[in-house]
Amino acid sequence: MHCRRLVEISRRRAVVPLALFFGTFAWSFAYVSLPFYIQRLSGGDTAA
């Protein structure tokens, strides 16, 4: 019973670093890909 409690606590502690990792990856992807997506959607000339 005590061992299960320790496993549950260690899983809860692992959630925050994993969420931070995936959040950082998602923002990096957005910063890299979003300008190209906006450029493709915009009808303006690149020189404008």
C-alpha distance matrix in Angstrom:
0.0 3.8 5.5 5.4 6.7 9.1 10.3 11.0 12.9 14.7 15.8 17.2 19.0 20.5 22.0 24.7 26.2 26.3 28.0 30.4 31.3 32.0 33.9 36.0 36.7 37.8 40.1 41.6 42.4 43.9 46.1 47.4 48.0 48.9 52.4 53.4 52.3 54.3 57.3 57.2 57.2 59.9 63.4 64.9 66.5 64.7 67.8 67.8
3.8 0.0 3.8 5.5 5.2 6.5 8.9 10.1 10.9 12.6 14.6 15.7 17.0 18.8 20.7 23.0 24.3 24.9 26.7 28.8 29.7 30.9 32.6 34.5 35.5 36.7 38.8 40.2 41.3 42.9 44.8 46.2 47.0 48.0 51.4 52.5 51.6 53.6 56.5 56.6 56.7 59.2 62.9 64.2 65.7 63.7 66.6 66.7
5.5 3.8 0.0 3.8 5.4 5.1 6.4 8.7 10.0 10.7 12.5 14.4 15.5 16.7 18.9 21.5 22.4 22.7 24.8 26.9 27.4 28.6 30.7 32.4 33.1 34.6 36.8 38.0 38.9 40.8 42.7 43.8 44.7 45.9 49.2 50.2 49.4 51.6 54.3 54.4 54.7 57.3 60.9 62.2 63.5 61.5 64.5 64.7
5.4 5.5 3.8 0.0 3.8 5.4 5.1 6.2 8.7 9.9 10.6 12.5 14.4 15.4 17.0 19.9 21.2 21.1 22.9 25.4 26.0 26.7 28.8 30.8 31.5 32.6 34.9 36.4 37.1 38.8 40.9 42.1 42.7 43.8 47.2 48.1 47.1 49.3 52.1 52.1 52.2 54.8 58.4 59.9 61.4 59.5 62.6 62.7
6.7 5.2 5.4 3.8 0.0 3.8 5.5 5.1 6.2 8.7 9.9 10.7 12.5 14.4 15.8 18.2 19.9 20.3 21.8 24.1 25.2 26.2 27.7 29.8 30.9 31.9 34.0 35.6 36.6 38.0 40.0 41.5 42.3 43.1 46.5 47.7 46.7 48.6 51.5 51.7 51.7 54.2 57.8 59.2 60.7 58.8 61.8 61.7
9.1 6.5 5.1 5.4 3.8 0.0 3.8 5.4 5.1 6.1 8.6 9.9 10.6 12.4 14.6 16.8 17.8 18.6 20.6 22.4 23.3 24.7 26.4 28.1 29.2 30.6 32.6 33.9 35.1 36.8 38.5 39.9 40.9 42.0 45.2 46.4 45.7 47.6 50.4 50.8 51.0 53.4 57.0 58.2 59.6 57.5 60.4 60.5
10.3 8.9 6.4 5.1 5.5 3.8 0.0 3.8 5.5 5.1 6.2 8.7 9.9 10.6 12.7 15.4 16.3 16.4 18.5 20.8 21.2 22.3 24.4 26.1 26.8 28.2 30.5 31.7 32.6 34.4 36.4 37.5 38.4 39.6 42.9 43.8 43.1 45.2 47.9 48.1 48.4 50.9 54.5 55.8 57.2 55.2 58.2 58.4
11.0 10.1 8.7 6.2 5.1 5.4 3.8 0.0 3.8 5.5 5.2 6.3 8.8 10.0 11.0 13.8 15.6 15.6 17.0 19.5 20.5 21.2 22.9 25.1 26.0 26.9 29.1 30.8 31.6 33.1 35.1 36.6 37.3 38.1 41.5 42.7 41.7 43.6 46.5 46.7 46.7 49.2 52.8 54.2 55.8 53.9 56.9 56.9
12.9 10.9 10.0 8.7 6.2 5.1 5.5 3.8 0.0 3.8 5.4 5.1 6.3 8.8 10.2 12.2 13.9 14.8 16.2 18.1 19.5 20.7 22.0 23.9 25.3 26.5 28.2 29.9 31.2 32.5 34.2 35.9 36.9 37.7 40.9 42.3 41.5 43.2 46.2 46.6 46.6 48.9 52.6 53.8 55.2 53.2 56.1 56.0
14.7 12.6 10.7 9.9 8.7 6.1 5.1 5.5 3.8 0.0 3.8 5.4 5.1 6.3 8.9 11.0 11.7 12.6 14.7 16.4 17.2 18.7 20.5 22.0 23.1 24.7 26.5 27.8 29.1 30.8 32.4 33.8 34.9 36.0 39.2 40.4 39.9 41.8 44.5 45.0 45.3 47.6 51.3 52.3 53.6 51.4 54.3 54.5
15.8 14.6 12.5 10.6 9.9 8.6 6.2 5.2 5.4 3.8 0.0 3.8 5.4 5.1 6.5 9.6 10.7 10.5 12.4 14.8 15.5 16.3 18.2 20.2 21.0 22.2 24.4 25.8 26.8 28.4 30.3 31.7 32.5 33.5 36.8 37.9 37.2 39.2 42.0 42.2 42.4 44.9 48.5 49.8 51.2 49.2 52.2 52.3
17.2 15.7 14.4 12.5 10.7 9.9 8.7 6.3 5.1 5.4 3.8 0.0 3.8 5.4 5.4 7.6 9.9 10.4 11.3 13.5 15.1 16.0 17.1 19.3 20.7 21.6 23.4 25.2 26.4 27.6 29.4 31.2 32.0 32.7 36.0 37.4 36.5 38.2 41.1 41.6 41.5 43.8 47.5 48.7 50.2 48.3 51.2 51.1
19.0 17.0 15.5 14.4 12.5 10.6 9.9 8.8 6.3 5.1 5.4 3.8 0.0 3.8 5.5 6.3 7.7 9.4 10.8 12.1 13.6 15.3 16.4 17.9 19.6 21.0 22.4 23.9 25.6 26.9 28.4 30.1 31.4 32.2 35.2 36.8 36.3 37.9 40.7 41.4 41.6 43.7 47.4 48.3 49.6 47.5 50.2 50.2
20.5 18.8 16.7 15.4 14.4 12.4 10.6 10.0 8.8 6.3 5.1 5.4 3.8 0.0 3.8 5.7 5.8 6.3 8.7 10.3 10.9 12.5 14.3 15.7 16.8 18.4 20.3 21.5 22.8 24.6 26.1 27.5 28.7 29.8 32.9 34.2 33.7 35.6 38.3 38.8 39.2 41.5 45.1 46.1 47.3 45.1 48.0 48.2
22.0 20.7 18.9 17.0 15.8 14.6 12.7 11.0 10.2 8.9 6.5 5.4 5.5 3.8 0.0 3.8 5.7 5.2 6.0 8.6 9.9 10.6 11.9 14.1 15.4 16.3 18.2 19.9 21.0 22.3 24.2 25.8 26.7 27.5 30.7 32.1 31.3 33.1 35.9 36.4 36.5 38.8 42.5 43.6 45.1 43.1 46.0 46.0
24.7 23.0 21.5 19.9 18.2 16.8 15.4 13.8 12.2 11.0 9.6 7.6 6.3 5.7 3.8 0.0 3.8 5.4 5.1 6.1 8.6 10.0 10.3 12.1 14.2 15.2 16.3 18.2 19.9 20.9 22.3 24.3 25.5 26.1 29.1 30.8 30.3 31.7 34.6 35.4 35.5 37.5 41.2 42.1 43.5 41.4 44.1 44.0
26.2 24.3 22.4 21.2 19.9 17.8 16.3 15.6 13.9 11.7 10.7 9.9 7.7 5.8 5.7 3.8 0.0 3.8 5.4 5.0 6.1 8.7 9.7 10.5 12.2 14.1 15.3 16.4 18.3 19.9 21.0 22.6 24.2 25.2 28.0 29.6 29.4 31.1 33.6 34.6 35.0 37.0 40.7 41.4 42.5 40.1 42.8 43.0
26.3 24.9 22.7 21.1 20.3 18.6 16.4 15.6 14.8 12.6 10.5 10.4 9.4 6.3 5.2 5.4 3.8 0.0 3.8 5.4 5.0 6.2 8.4 9.8 10.6 12.2 14.3 15.3 16.5 18.4 20.0 21.3 22.4 23.6 26.7 27.9 27.5 29.4 32.0 32.6 33.1 35.3 39.0 40.0 41.1 38.9 41.9 42.1
28.0 26.7 24.8 22.9 21.8 20.6 18.5 17.0 16.2 14.7 12.4 11.3 10.8 8.7 6.0 5.1 5.4 3.8 0.0 3.8 5.4 5.2 5.9 8.4 9.8 10.4 12.1 14.1 15.2 16.3 18.2 20.0 20.9 21.5 24.7 26.2 25.5 27.2 30.0 30.6 30.8 33.0 36.7 37.7 39.1 37.1 40.0 40.0
30.4 28.8 26.9 25.4 24.1 22.4 20.8 19.5 18.1 16.4 14.8 13.5 12.1 10.3 8.6 6.1 5.0 5.4 3.8 0.0 3.8 5.6 5.0 6.0 8.5 9.8 10.5 12.1 14.1 15.2 16.3 18.3 19.8 20.4 23.3 25.1 24.9 26.3 28.9 30.0 30.3 32.2 35.9 36.5 37.7 35.5 38.2 38.2
31.3 29.7 27.4 26.0 25.2 23.3 21.2 20.5 19.5 17.2 15.5 15.1 13.6 10.9 9.9 8.6 6.1 5.0 5.4 3.8 0.0 3.8 5.5 5.2 6.2 8.6 10.1 10.6 12.3 14.3 15.5 16.7 18.3 19.6 22.4 23.7 23.8 25.6 28.0 28.8 29.6 31.6 35.2 35.9 36.9 34.5 37.3 37.7
32.0 30.9 28.6 26.7 26.2 24.7 22.3 21.2 20.7 18.7 16.3 16.0 15.3 12.5 10.6 10.0 8.7 6.2 5.2 5.6 3.8 0.0 3.8 5.4 5.0 6.1 8.6 9.8 10.5 12.3 14.3 15.4 16.2 17.4 20.6 21.7 21.3 23.3 25.9 26.4 26.9 29.2 32.8 33.9 35.0 32.9 35.9 36.2
33.9 32.6 30.7 28.8 27.7 26.4 24.4 22.9 22.0 20.5 18.2 17.1 16.4 14.3 11.9 10.3 9.7 8.4 5.9 5.0 5.5 3.8 0.0 3.8 5.4 5.1 6.2 8.6 9.8 10.6 12.3 14.3 15.3 15.8 18.9 20.5 20.0 21.5 24.3 25.2 25.4 27.4 31.1 31.9 33.2 31.2 34.1 34.1
36.0 34.5 32.4 30.8 29.8 28.1 26.1 25.1 23.9 22.0 20.2 19.3 17.9 15.7 14.1 12.1 10.5 9.8 8.4 6.0 5.2 5.4 3.8 0.0 3.8 5.4 5.2 6.1 8.6 9.9 10.6 12.3 14.2 15.0 17.6 19.4 19.6 21.0 23.4 24.6 25.3 27.0 30.7 31.1 32.1 29.7 32.4 32.7
36.7 35.5 33.1 31.5 30.9 29.2 26.8 26.0 25.3 23.1 21.0 20.7 19.6 16.8 15.4 14.2 12.2 10.6 9.8 8.5 6.2 5.0 5.4 3.8 0.0 3.8 5.5 5.1 6.2 8.7 10.0 10.7 12.1 13.7 16.5 17.6 17.8 19.8 22.0 22.8 23.8 25.8 29.4 30.1 30.9 28.5 31.5 32.0
37.8 36.7 34.6 32.6 31.9 30.6 28.2 26.9 26.5 24.7 22.2 21.6 21.0 18.4 16.3 15.2 14.1 12.2 10.4 9.8 8.6 6.1 5.1 5.4 3.8 0.0 3.8 5.4 5.1 6.2 8.7 10.0 10.5 11.4 14.7 15.8 15.3 17.3 19.8 20.5 21.0 23.2 26.8 27.8 29.0 27.0 30.1 30.3
40.1 38.8 36.8 34.9 34.0 32.6 30.5 29.1 28.2 26.5 24.4 23.4 22.4 20.3 18.2 16.3 15.3 14.3 12.1 10.5 10.1 8.6 6.2 5.2 5.5 3.8 0.0 3.8 5.3 5.0 6.1 8.6 9.9 10.0 12.8 14.8 14.7 15.9 18.5 19.8 20.2 21.9 25.6 26.1 27.2 25.1 27.9 27.9
41.6 40.2 38.0 36.4 35.6 33.9 31.7 30.8 29.9 27.8 25.8 25.2 23.9 21.5 19.9 18.2 16.4 15.3 14.1 12.1 10.6 9.8 8.6 6.1 5.1 5.4 3.8 0.0 3.8 5.4 5.2 6.2 8.5 9.9 12.1 13.6 14.4 16.0 17.8 19.2 20.4 21.9 25.5 25.8 26.4 23.9 26.7 27.2
42.4 41.3 38.9 37.1 36.6 35.1 32.6 31.6 31.2 29.1 26.8 26.4 25.6 22.8 21.0 19.9 18.3 16.5 15.2 14.1 12.3 10.5 9.8 8.6 6.2 5.1 5.3 3.8 0.0 3.8 5.6 5.3 5.9 8.0 10.7 11.4 11.7 14.0 15.9 16.6 17.9 19.9 23.4 24.2 24.9 22.7 25.8 26.4
43.9 42.9 40.8 38.8 38.0 36.8 34.4 33.1 32.5 30.8 28.4 27.6 26.9 24.6 22.3 20.9 19.9 18.4 16.3 15.2 14.3 12.3 10.6 9.9 8.7 6.2 5.0 5.4 3.8 0.0 3.8 5.5 5.3 5.3 8.5 10.1 9.8 11.3 13.8 14.8 15.5 17.3 20.9 21.6 22.8 20.8 23.9 24.0
46.1 44.8 42.7 40.9 40.0 38.5 36.4 35.1 34.2 32.4 30.3 29.4 28.4 26.1 24.2 22.3 21.0 20.0 18.2 16.3 15.5 14.3 12.3 10.6 10.0 8.7 6.1 5.2 5.6 3.8 0.0 3.8 5.9 5.7 7.2 9.6 10.6 11.4 13.2 15.2 16.2 17.2 20.8 20.8 21.6 19.2 21.9 22.2
47.4 46.2 43.8 42.1 41.5 39.9 37.5 36.6 35.9 33.8 31.7 31.2 30.1 27.5 25.8 24.3 22.6 21.3 20.0 18.3 16.7 15.4 14.3 12.3 10.7 10.0 8.6 6.2 5.3 5.5 3.8 0.0 3.8 5.9 6.8 7.8 9.6 11.3 12.3 13.8 15.7 16.9 20.2 20.4 20.6 18.0 20.9 21.8
48.0 47.0 44.7 42.7 42.3 40.9 38.4 37.3 36.9 34.9 32.5 32.0 31.4 28.7 26.7 25.5 24.2 22.4 20.9 19.8 18.3 16.2 15.3 14.2 12.1 10.5 9.9 8.5 5.9 5.3 5.9 3.8 0.0 3.8 5.7 5.5 6.3 8.9 10.2 10.9 12.6 14.5 17.8 18.6 19.2 17.1 20.4 21.1
48.9 48.0 45.9 43.8 43.1 42.0 39.6 38.1 37.7 36.0 33.5 32.7 32.2 29.8 27.5 26.1 25.2 23.6 21.5 20.4 19.6 17.4 15.8 15.0 13.7 11.4 10.0 9.9 8.0 5.3 5.7 5.9 3.8 0.0 3.8 5.4 5.0 6.1 8.5 9.8 10.6 12.1 15.7 16.4 17.6 15.9 19.2 19.2
52.4 51.4 49.2 47.2 46.5 45.2 42.9 41.5 40.9 39.2 36.8 36.0 35.2 32.9 30.7 29.1 28.0 26.7 24.7 23.3 22.4 20.6 18.9 17.6 16.5 14.7 12.8 12.1 10.7 8.5 7.2 6.8 5.7 3.8 0.0 3.8 5.4 5.1 6.1 8.6 9.9 10.4 13.8 13.8 14.5 12.4 15.5 15.7
53.4 52.5 50.2 48.1 47.7 46.4 43.8 42.7 42.3 40.4 37.9 37.4 36.8 34.2 32.1 30.8 29.6 27.9 26.2 25.1 23.7 21.7 20.5 19.4 17.6 15.8 14.8 13.6 11.4 10.1 9.6 7.8 5.5 5.4 3.8 0.0 3.8 5.5 5.0 6.2 8.7 9.9 12.9 13.4 13.8 11.8 15.4 16.2
52.3 51.6 49.4 47.1 46.7 45.7 43.1 41.7 41.5 39.9 37.2 36.5 36.3 33.7 31.3 30.3 29.4 27.5 25.5 24.9 23.8 21.3 20.0 19.6 17.8 15.3 14.7 14.4 11.7 9.8 10.6 9.6 6.3 5.0 5.4 3.8 0.0 3.8 5.4 5.1 6.3 8.7 11.9 13.4 14.7 13.6 17.3 17.5
54.3 53.6 51.6 49.3 48.6 47.6 45.2 43.6 43.2 41.8 39.2 38.2 37.9 35.6 33.1 31.7 31.1 29.4 27.2 26.3 25.6 23.3 21.5 21.0 19.8 17.3 15.9 16.0 14.0 11.3 11.4 11.3 8.9 6.1 5.1 5.5 3.8 0.0 3.8 5.4 5.1 6.0 9.7 10.7 12.4 11.7 15.1 14.6
57.3 56.5 54.3 52.1 51.5 50.4 47.9 46.5 46.2 44.5 42.0 41.1 40.7 38.3 35.9 34.6 33.6 32.0 30.0 28.9 28.0 25.9 24.3 23.4 22.0 19.8 18.5 17.8 15.9 13.8 13.2 12.3 10.2 8.5 6.1 5.0 5.4 3.8 0.0 3.8 5.5 5.2 8.0 8.5 9.4 8.3 12.0 12.1
57.2 56.6 54.4 52.1 51.7 50.8 48.1 46.7 46.6 45.0 42.2 41.6 41.4 38.8 36.4 35.4 34.6 32.6 30.6 30.0 28.8 26.4 25.2 24.6 22.8 20.5 19.8 19.2 16.6 14.8 15.2 13.8 10.9 9.8 8.6 6.2 5.1 5.4 3.8 0.0 3.8 5.7 7.8 9.6 10.7 10.5 14.3 14.6
57.2 56.7 54.7 52.2 51.7 51.0 48.4 46.7 46.6 45.3 42.4 41.5 41.6 39.2 36.5 35.5 35.0 33.1 30.8 30.3 29.6 26.9 25.4 25.3 23.8 21.0 20.2 20.4 17.9 15.5 16.2 15.7 12.6 10.6 9.9 8.7 6.3 5.1 5.5 3.8 0.0 3.8 6.4 9.1 11.4 12.1 15.6 14.9
59.9 59.2 57.3 54.8 54.2 53.4 50.9 49.2 48.9 47.6 44.9 43.8 43.7 41.5 38.8 37.5 37.0 35.3 33.0 32.2 31.6 29.2 27.4 27.0 25.8 23.2 21.9 21.9 19.9 17.3 17.2 16.9 14.5 12.1 10.4 9.9 8.7 6.0 5.2 5.7 3.8 0.0 3.8 5.6 8.4 9.5 12.6 11.4
63.4 62.9 60.9 58.4 57.8 57.0 54.5 52.8 52.6 51.3 48.5 47.5 47.4 45.1 42.5 41.2 40.7 39.0 36.7 35.9 35.2 32.8 31.1 30.7 29.4 26.8 25.6 25.5 23.4 20.9 20.8 20.2 17.8 15.7 13.8 12.9 11.9 9.7 8.0 7.8 6.4 3.8 0.0 3.8 6.7 9.2 11.8 10.6
64.9 64.2 62.2 59.9 59.2 58.2 55.8 54.2 53.8 52.3 49.8 48.7 48.3 46.1 43.6 42.1 41.4 40.0 37.7 36.5 35.9 33.9 31.9 31.1 30.1 27.8 26.1 25.8 24.2 21.6 20.8 20.4 18.6 16.4 13.8 13.4 13.4 10.7 8.5 9.6 9.1 5.6 3.8 0.0 3.7 6.5 8.4 6.8
66.5 65.7 63.5 61.4 60.7 59.6 57.2 55.8 55.2 53.6 51.2 50.2 49.6 47.3 45.1 43.5 42.5 41.1 39.1 37.7 36.9 35.0 33.2 32.1 30.9 29.0 27.2 26.4 24.9 22.8 21.6 20.6 19.2 17.6 14.5 13.8 14.7 12.4 9.4 10.7 11.4 8.4 6.7 3.7 0.0 3.8 5.4 5.3
64.7 63.7 61.5 59.5 58.8 57.5 55.2 53.9 53.2 51.4 49.2 48.3 47.5 45.1 43.1 41.4 40.1 38.9 37.1 35.5 34.5 32.9 31.2 29.7 28.5 27.0 25.1 23.9 22.7 20.8 19.2 18.0 17.1 15.9 12.4 11.8 13.6 11.7 8.3 10.5 12.1 9.5 9.2 6.5 3.8 0.0 3.8 5.5
67.8 66.6 64.5 62.6 61.8 60.4 58.2 56.9 56.1 54.3 52.2 51.2 50.2 48.0 46.0 44.1 42.8 41.9 40.0 38.2 37.3 35.9 34.1 32.4 31.5 30.1 27.9 26.7 25.8 23.9 21.9 20.9 20.4 19.2 15.5 15.4 17.3 15.1 12.0 14.3 15.6 12.6 11.8 8.4 5.4 3.8 0.0 3.8
67.8 66.7 64.7 62.7 61.7 60.5 58.4 56.9 56.0 54.5 52.3 51.1 50.2 48.2 46.0 44.0 43.0 42.1 40.0 38.2 37.7 36.2 34.1 32.7 32.0 30.3 27.9 27.2 26.4 24.0 22.2 21.8 21.1 19.2 15.7 16.2 17.5 14.6 12.1 14.6 14.9 11.4 10.6 6.8 5.3 5.5 3.8 0.0
